[in-house]
Amino acid sequence: LAFQMARVNDLLQLPIAPSPTLRRPTDHKFTGLQAIGISYRHALNAPWSLDGVTLTCEPGSFTLLGGASGSGKSTLLALLSGLYSPHQGQVRLNDVPVSQL
């Protein structure tokens, strides 16, 4: 067991290699968050949780999400943050697709 723990410790000390395919915005100033026609469902045969949603959040603005339980608020936030990927449409942060960040 000591050998395995020492090996795990060795692996944890390795530097994380950057991915050459990821694109980082050069300007770190927030210029906007957009959801453009996004649709998402939790399973292949499930009904759409979100269907064709378009939303723009501009710098200095406040956006309130409201709705009944199960209306897709948490799903929308997961899509906007990149935790989920939309089945259709695109989420963009500072005009860069979230999938590329």
matplotlib code that plots the C-alpha trace (Angstrom):
import matplotlib.pyplot as plt

x = [0.0, 2.9, 4.2, 0.8, 0.5, 3.9, 3.1, -0.2, 1.8, 4.3, 1.4, -0.1, 3.2, 3.3, 2.5, -0.8, -0.1, -2.2, -4.3, -3.3, -6.9, -8.4, -8.8, -8.6, -10.0, -7.1, -9.2, -10.4, -13.0, -16.6, -18.2, -21.3, -22.8, -25.1, -27.2, -28.2, -31.0, -30.0, -32.0, -31.3, -32.9, -31.6, -32.2, -32.5, -36.3, -37.1, -39.0, -36.9, -36.0, -35.1, -36.1, -34.6, -33.7, -32.0, -30.6, -28.2, -26.5, -24.7, -22.1, -23.7, -27.1, -28.9, -30.8, -33.4, -34.4, -37.8, -40.2, -41.9, -40.1, -38.9, -39.1, -35.4, -33.7, -31.0, -30.5, -30.1, -27.5, -25.6, -25.6, -24.4, -21.6, -20.4, -21.3, -23.8, -23.4, -26.4, -27.8, -28.6, -27.4, -24.4, -23.4, -20.8, -18.8, -17.1, -18.0, -16.1, -18.0, -18.0, -17.1, -13.7, -12.8]
y = [0.0, 2.4, 1.9, 2.7, 5.8, 7.0, 6.5, 8.5, 11.2, 11.2, 11.6, 14.4, 16.3, 16.3, 19.6, 19.8, 20.1, 22.8, 21.6, 23.2, 23.1, 25.3, 28.9, 31.5, 35.1, 37.5, 40.3, 39.3, 42.0, 40.7, 41.6, 39.4, 36.0, 34.6, 31.6, 31.3, 28.9, 26.3, 23.2, 20.4, 17.2, 15.0, 11.7, 10.7, 10.1, 12.6, 15.8, 18.9, 20.6, 23.7, 24.3, 27.1, 29.4, 32.7, 34.9, 37.8, 39.0, 42.3, 43.9, 45.8, 44.1, 41.9, 38.8, 37.0, 33.5, 32.6, 29.7, 26.7, 23.7, 21.7, 24.5, 24.4, 27.1, 24.8, 23.2, 26.7, 27.6, 24.4, 25.1, 28.7, 27.6, 24.8, 21.9, 20.7, 21.0, 22.0, 19.5, 22.4, 26.0, 27.6, 29.4, 32.2, 34.0, 37.2, 36.1, 32.8, 29.5, 28.1, 24.7, 26.2, 27.6]
z = [0.0, 0.7, -2.8, -4.3, -2.2, -3.2, -6.8, -6.4, -4.8, -7.7, -10.2, -8.2, -8.4, -12.3, -14.0, -15.9, -19.6, -21.3, -24.2, -27.5, -28.8, -26.1, -26.9, -24.1, -24.5, -24.7, -23.1, -19.7, -19.5, -19.6, -22.8, -22.7, -22.3, -25.0, -25.4, -29.1, -29.9, -27.3, -26.9, -24.4, -23.1, -20.3, -22.2, -25.9, -25.7, -23.0, -23.8, -24.4, -21.1, -23.1, -26.7, -28.8, -25.9, -26.8, -24.0, -23.9, -20.7, -21.2, -18.9, -16.1, -16.5, -14.1, -15.2, -13.1, -13.8, -12.5, -13.1, -11.7, -10.4, -13.4, -15.9, -16.8, -14.7, -13.3, -16.7, -18.3, -15.7, -16.3, -20.0, -19.5, -17.3, -19.6, -17.3, -19.9, -23.7, -25.7, -28.2, -30.5, -30.5, -28.8, -25.6, -26.0, -23.4, -24.6, -28.2, -27.7, -27.7, -24.1, -25.6, -26.6, -23.2]

ax = plt.figure().add_subplot(projection="3d")
ax.plot(x, y, z, "-o")
ax.set_aspect("equal")
plt.show()
